[in-house]
Amino acid sequence: MPPTEASDVEARGRPVRMAVGEAVLEGNLTLPVGARGVVLFAHGSGSSRFSPRNRAVAGVLNQGGLGTLLIDLLTPQEEERDQWTRQHRFDIGLLAGRLVGAMEWLAQAADTRDLRVGLFGASTGAAAALIAAARQPSIVGAVVSRGGRPDLAGDALPHVQAPTLLIVGGADTPVIALNETAWAQLRAEKRLTIIPGATHLFEEPGALEEVARLARDWFLRYL
């Protein structure tokens, strides 16, 4: 499906806050006029809603007519503590629960409740996204993993019903093997795409742009 030209897209963004259990999460919601779905981002360890890489991908999705919600899965207090203890960044169950709460918020908000939800996960956030997709199959329409650790989703993988795209850099050898292991356990429609020459953070010229294009097309197809 061809992308929508940036000049044809009018997107409105706003900061949002949502209560998930005892935590209050902060995020940025951007909705193009006539959005065709909304993609919730699950960033990896040590990252945030201000991640330049995720913001770049989100911009391409917005130009394609998709809404985006970038959130911090940890509170500022948890993030500060995590810098010293690292107790939260690999707590995949906690991160998945926060994602489920954010999806429930999207399902209730007036401007997003009629939109199907996609999940875009990076690093450990990919595992959290897949667990959340397995828990909420009626809400999640598609999942994309960028340089992720989908293997950490463990027993949840066979229960994911949403079409799932795993994107890995061709030079990210250890993560390729982990993605191949996870891909074999997925039962939903799936694809593993390797971007030649790209390293874990897709910093090579054109690599992140290719990630964004692949993600946009996947979400437009299934949302």
Buried (B, 14 or more C-beta within 10 A) or exposed (E): EEBBEEEEBEBEBEEBEBEBEEBEBBBBBBBBEEBBBBBBBBBBBEBBBEBEBBBBBBBBBBBBBBBBBBBBBBBEEBBEBBEEEEEBBBBBEBBBBBBBBBBBBBBEBEBBEEBBBBBBBBBBBBBBBBBBBBBBEEBBBBBBBBBBBBBBBBEBBEBBBBBBBBBBBBBBEEBBEBBBEBBEBBEBEBBBBBBEEBBBBBEBEEBBEBBBBBBBBBBBEBB
